[in-house]
Amino acid sequence: MEALKALAFSGSLKKDSFNKKALKVAVETAKKYGAEVKEVDLAELNLPIYNQDLENPFPEQVKILRNMAEWADVFIISSPEHNHSISAGLKNAIDWLSRKHDETIKGKGAVILGVSTGNSGTLRGQAHLRQILEALDMFIVPQPEVLITNGAQKFDDKGNLTDEKSIAIIDALVKKTFDQFTKIKQ
Ligand SMILES: Cc1cc2nc3c(=O)[nH]c(=O)nc-3n(C[C@H](O)[C@H](O)[C@H](O)COP(=O)(O)O)c2cc1C
């Protein structure tokens, strides 16, 4: 069987982002389970703010993201929680992808995770992300949820996630998503 293709991106645009660091773990895990992974940095891509007047044709940066999304079977998204929801940067990217979403999103799978510096571990943000992606007909396993709390204490000076429980739950989520998504696709 062909390898699953995964597109990984962080909802945090910040350079020294905890979510970018957690995303690295999910990317390595996806590769371990045989996926081909492409990563895109939304800060580098610098998408314009979504505006329906700019859709015909899509701006060049949007085309790059949409082409990558079309290529992928699965998205891997690590996002912070901003004001009890997802980051504006992530919502903006999804809004661009949601146009003609049968090309970019529909029927694909998603692995979602998040790190916060507080106690919520992005619980509320992830609930919103799940709602948005499911509305666009994405497949997301109900459990496990990767909610990394107190992020400042879970990474070492080199940016490596050191919390064994979080590493194990990322592994379980990626494996379960890949297993179930592969079955759906067969
Ligand atoms: C604009 C803004 C809003 C935030 N809102 C929340 C929030 O609602 N819940 C939460 O747990 N943390 C919140 N935080 C704190 C984030 O958890 C923290 O900044 C974390 O480092 C974000 O992840 P990142 O390092 O990947 O950007 C907020 C931070 C910012 C900058």
The ligand as a Gaussian input file, in Angstrom:
#p B3LYP/6-31G(d) Opt

LIG

0 1
 C       -3.383000      36.250000      22.298000
 C       -3.183000      35.124000      23.278000
 C       -4.285000      34.510000      23.834000
 C       -4.114000      33.419000      24.715000
 N       -5.205000      32.777000      25.189000
 C       -5.050000      31.629000      25.882000
 C       -6.188000      30.849000      26.234000
 O       -7.314000      31.175000      25.943000
 N       -5.957000      29.681000      26.908000
 C       -4.695000      29.238000      27.224000
 O       -4.560000      28.172000      27.811000
 N       -3.607000      29.978000      26.914000
 C       -3.753000      31.158000      26.249000
 N       -2.651000      31.888000      25.892000
 C       -1.334000      31.457000      26.348000
 C       -0.756000      30.383000      25.447000
 O       -1.061000      29.115000      26.007000
 C        0.771000      30.540000      25.338000
 O        1.084000      31.790000      24.749000
 C        1.416000      29.419000      24.529000
 O        2.809000      29.569000      24.611000
 C        0.962000      29.452000      23.089000
 O        1.603000      28.462000      22.324000
 P        2.827000      28.797000      21.338000
 O        4.057000      28.927000      22.221000
 O        2.907000      27.604000      20.449000
 O        2.515000      30.069000      20.616000
 C       -2.811000      32.994000      25.049000
 C       -1.707000      33.652000      24.478000
 C       -1.891000      34.691000      23.608000
 C       -0.678000      35.353000      22.991000

